[in-house]
Amino acid sequence: MLPSLEGVAELVAVMDRLRSPGGCPWDREQTHASLLPYVVEEAHELVEAVETGSREDLLEELGDVLLQVVFHARIAQEDLEAPFDLDAVARRTAAKLVSRHPHVFADAHAPDAESVRARWEELKKAEKGRASVLDGVPPGLGAVARAAKLASRAERAGLDAPVPEDGSAGAALLRLTLELAAQGLDPEAELRRATRAWEADLRDAEARRGTET
């Protein structure tokens, strides 16, 4: 049974009010570019909610990410040359999912999740006209996450190249990242987990120092 989308319609109506004449001055002056920091921030907060938060945290952060999508779609709707709206975004995404799941919506065969992922990458490469399996990994990803993503793409394509042996700290960090990825671990998630534990220890040390003064 499909869920009701009344809440989505309500959110779209609220955003329309905020962006319309007489709405919120701050919301009205935002652009795709000005909202980018919030997109990044909300995505990270969603990650935090999944890894350490409650169901209530997850509900809130999913809403914040959805808000960013609705906000960008509303701005796009106002474009004079090539406007589109949230419905167009949803339809484009639905069509993409259908085309990249031929084992569900057509007669292709995919016996396991790994074959599905491989087929997805093949179809994406063909759709976007990419010359390399390494194309499409966003340069803006964090360095550890980007290295892990490239390693995953390279492994599936059977590519291999040695880590530069220049004795640099960067090469050492890259080597460790690749070692973790080879073990099936997410280096970025492992670093986040260790950093959270370290931060907790730092806060404890700060609290103890405060009681000693």
PECOR-V310395 format. One line per field, one symbol per residue. burial: + if it has 9 or more other C-alpha atoms within 8 Angstrom, else -. A space follows every 50 residues. Layout:
BEGIN
burial=???
END
This chain:
BEGIN
burial=----------++--++-++---+---++------+---+--++-++-+++ --+---++--++-++-+++++++++++-+---++++--+--------+-+ +++-----------++-+++--+++----+--+---+------+++++++ +++++---------------++-++-++-++----++--+---------- -------------
END
